[in-house]
């Protein structure tokens, strides 16, 4: 459901209209209604993309252009996990820069692919989505459990990320340090980074996930789409 500009605001329940093409009060701004619960609260809650692993099928987006910063890195830091509908709307209105895929890759309007019906072989890596099924102990943030993260055009299958370890453990997000890459089996957790397009790699490097060290090392060679594993210091 669109709102703002010629679409008006009355169509949105509880006036939950997210502006992206201008100030919220700009009568020419086009935006999209946020889904609301029966009690009027926004659902699902907008969660910071740079601080948690977004759930399967989500992407990263600014909910308003008022958050746009001077650099792509700073803009990403203010993005929330959001429905792919945001990406479709933004793309058709010339605002690709306000969206990124869940693996941090640049957004170009390409739909998030359906997870394959047959799960690929990836020894030592916990994959999810499609034929790979769901992650163990799946639970919505902030409950302890795993989130299926990262599915995008570059990474057609999701990677199970332990929310309890990443968010409440030794720190999140972690940052890739190329000088300490390796097998990473000495410590329980290591820093996994999605391999993305060259223009986005620095953003992926700075916004990585802590996962089990053995799985991290295996993902470097076995995770479809590729990634990097940085050993803890």
Phi and psi in degrees as a GROMACS rama.xvg file:
@    title "Ramachandran Plot"
@    xaxis  label "Phi"
@    yaxis  label "Psi"
@TYPE xy
-89.0346  156.557  UNK-2
-150.394  172.584  UNK-3
81.9581  166.008  UNK-4
54.1368  -136.211  UNK-5
-68.9117  -16.2333  UNK-6
-77.3663  -19.4391  UNK-7
74.6451  -178.925  UNK-8
-117.223  -11.999  UNK-9
-66.6128  -22.653  UNK-10
-70.8683  -19.2542  UNK-11
-88.1367  127.495  UNK-12
-59.8969  134.797  UNK-13
57.0439  23.3617  UNK-14
59.6338  29.4179  UNK-15
-84.8782  80.8186  UNK-16
-114.749  118.574  UNK-17
-94.2607  113.645  UNK-18
-87.6861  139.57  UNK-19
-127.733  -20.2979  UNK-20
-101.574  8.98484  UNK-21
171.419  -176.082  UNK-22
-60.7355  146.137  UNK-23
-57.2498  -25.4084  UNK-24
-92.4021  -0.641921  UNK-25
-72.3854  117.997  UNK-26
-66.384  -14.139  UNK-27
-94.0174  -6.01835  UNK-28
-70.9532  135.981  UNK-29
-106.355  140.277  UNK-30
-149.965  -169.388  UNK-31
-134.284  141.584  UNK-32
-69.8462  135.149  UNK-33
-81.2099  139.333  UNK-34
-65.8656  137.549  UNK-35
-122.784  151.127  UNK-36
-80.1134  171.569  UNK-37
-62.5073  -24.8799  UNK-38
-87.5845  2.92033  UNK-39
93.0902  -7.68647  UNK-40
-79.3715  152.958  UNK-41
-71.8502  136.444  UNK-42
-139.923  132.915  UNK-43
-76.7083  161.651  UNK-44
-62.4086  141.576  UNK-45
-79.7139  121.016  UNK-46
-116.291  140.308  UNK-47
-63.7447  122.183  UNK-48
-64.3737  -31.8863  UNK-49
-81.1595  -2.09476  UNK-50
-119.013  -17.0668  UNK-51
-137.367  157.302  UNK-52
-77.0947  121.425  UNK-53
-70.1983  146.16  UNK-54
-71.0672  162.717  UNK-55
-55.0602  133.536  UNK-56
89.0364  -3.79435  UNK-57
-91.8246  165.93  UNK-58
-137.152  -179.077  UNK-59
-105.042  132.205  UNK-60
-151.102  152.04  UNK-61
-81.9045  137.325  UNK-62
-87.349  -9.2844  UNK-63
-156.235  142.907  UNK-64
-69.6326  -10.8871  UNK-65
-65.4975  -16.7734  UNK-66
-88.716  -6.7072  UNK-67
-58.7832  131.376  UNK-68
-109.763  178.106  UNK-69
-75.0605  -18.7118  UNK-70
-129.657  156.31  UNK-71
-63.388  -35.2126  UNK-72
-64.3188  -46.3382  UNK-73
-67.8469  -35.8391  UNK-74
-65.8315  -41.8829  UNK-75
-60.1467  -37.3046  UNK-76
-60.5272  -19.8476  UNK-77
-104.905  5.21397  UNK-78
-79.0285  149.756  UNK-79
-111.477  156.53  UNK-80
-66.666  129.105  UNK-81
-145.846  164.521  UNK-82
-63.9467  151.165  UNK-83
-62.2554  -19.3653  UNK-84
-57.4532  -34.0901  UNK-85
-60.6791  -44.7457  UNK-86
-61.6948  -42.4572  UNK-87
-60.9233  -46.7164  UNK-88
-64.0117  -46.9249  UNK-89
-63.2445  -43.0472  UNK-90
-60.6955  -44.2255  UNK-91
-74.1643  -6.15182  UNK-92
-120.757  23.8295  UNK-93
69.144  30.9771  UNK-94
-123.766  41.6569  UNK-95
-58.0262  -29.5984  UNK-96
-67.0973  -13.215  UNK-97
-92.7364  7.64207  UNK-98
-135.838  145.902  UNK-99
-140.436  153.199  UNK-100
-71.0627  165.995  UNK-101
-62.418  -23.4368  UNK-102
-86.8551  6.83282  UNK-103
83.6465  0.843289  UNK-104
-67.0558  154.271  UNK-105
-61.7327  141.366  UNK-106
-91.11  135.049  UNK-107
-133.251  14.8234  UNK-108
90.6189  -9.43521  UNK-109
-66.519  127.011  UNK-110
-61.396  149.636  UNK-111
-64.1547  124.145  UNK-112
-69.5858  151.396  UNK-113
-66.5127  138.673  UNK-114
-63.4469  140.149  UNK-115
-61.3781  145.12  UNK-116
-68.9187  -28.9178  UNK-117
-105.375  122.703  UNK-118
-72.4606  127.247  UNK-119
-69.0234  156.798  UNK-120
-79.9349  124.333  UNK-121
-146.121  80.6694  UNK-122
-55.7379  128.607  UNK-123
84.9428  -1.93446  UNK-124
-116.63  134.665  UNK-125
-90.3688  101.697  UNK-126
-93.6956  162.766  UNK-127
-152.103  160.311  UNK-128
94.9506  147.484  UNK-129
56.9613  -132.231  UNK-130
-67.9611  -12.073  UNK-131
-82.1969  -12.4774  UNK-132
75.1699  -165.894  UNK-133
-93.9051  166.679  UNK-134
-76.846  157.632  UNK-135
-67.6093  142.508  UNK-136
52.8982  46.695  UNK-137
-67.1308  132.078  UNK-138
-152.057  141.896  UNK-139
-68.9845  145.52  UNK-140
-58.7291  139.618  UNK-141
-98.3026  14.9888  UNK-142
-65.9579  152.097  UNK-143
-68.7392  138.033  UNK-144
159.311  -173.56  UNK-145
-104.113  147.573  UNK-146
-117.843  137.555  UNK-147
-85.407  108.204  UNK-148
-121.505  155.8  UNK-149
94.2329  -5.74677  UNK-150
-63.2189  130.722  UNK-151
-164.084  177.321  UNK-152
-57.8324  -32.7213  UNK-153
-83.5023  -24.618  UNK-154
-128.154  88.9616  UNK-155
-69.8271  -8.95187  UNK-156
-130.458  147.004  UNK-157
-80.7494  162.284  UNK-158
-117.597  129.077  UNK-159
-74.2832  123.522  UNK-160
-119.787  128.873  UNK-161
-78.9842  107.929  UNK-162
-62.067  -37.7711  UNK-163
-60.7939  -38.9801  UNK-164
-76.3941  -43.9121  UNK-165
-72.996  -46.0968  UNK-166
-87.767  -42.2081  UNK-167
-104.429  3.01111  UNK-168
-93.7023  -121.904  UNK-169
-86.6625  6.61124  UNK-170
128.065  141.54  UNK-171
-154.582  138.076  UNK-172
-79.0896  161.466  UNK-173
-97.8738  166.553  UNK-174
-123.685  132.981  UNK-175
-67.2746  133.382  UNK-176
-125.178  103.846  UNK-177
-60.2335  -21.3793  UNK-178
-75.2444  -14.8651  UNK-179
-117.841  22.5867  UNK-180
-74.1385  147.119  UNK-181
172.215  -155.312  UNK-182
-70.5991  -32.1442  UNK-183
55.6569  54.6673  UNK-184
-113.247  -1.12372  UNK-185
-80.2771  -25.0247  UNK-186
-121.369  161.104  UNK-187
-65.6018  -37.4237  UNK-188
-122.719  143.192  UNK-189
-134.393  168.345  UNK-190
-97.3676  115.234  UNK-191
-99.8297  133.796  UNK-192
-123.718  129.37  UNK-193
-67.5549  138.727  UNK-194
-85.2927  118.915  UNK-195
-129.492  -169.41  UNK-196
-64.0333  153.117  UNK-197
-56.8911  -37.3503  UNK-198
-71.2518  -17.8679  UNK-199
-108.22  -6.75586  UNK-200
-60.5027  -37.5883  UNK-201
-63.5412  -33.7814  UNK-202
-70.78  -41.386  UNK-203
-64.0549  -39.8533  UNK-204
-59.4241  -41.5946  UNK-205
-82.1151  -10.8788  UNK-206
-131.46  65.7954  UNK-207
-100.214  179.072  UNK-208
-118.47  141.52  UNK-209
-86.6262  124.827  UNK-210
-134.272  172.522  UNK-211
-52.312  133.247  UNK-212
-59.0254  -41.9248  UNK-213
-65.4479  -42.3645  UNK-214
-65.9116  -36.6966  UNK-215
-63.1487  -46.043  UNK-216
-64.2276  -39.5832  UNK-217
-68.6515  -34.0314  UNK-218
-64.8826  -28.2388  UNK-219
-56.4607  -40.0538  UNK-220
-106.704  -18.2379  UNK-221
-111.692  -14.1116  UNK-222
-81.1504  122.892  UNK-223
-59.3479  125.182  UNK-224
103.743  -24.0581  UNK-225
88.8684  160.57  UNK-226
-171.309  179.192  UNK-227
-127.94  149.619  UNK-228
-125.839  123.834  UNK-229
-108.217  126.333  UNK-230
-72.332  146.886  UNK-231
-66.3806  152.121  UNK-232
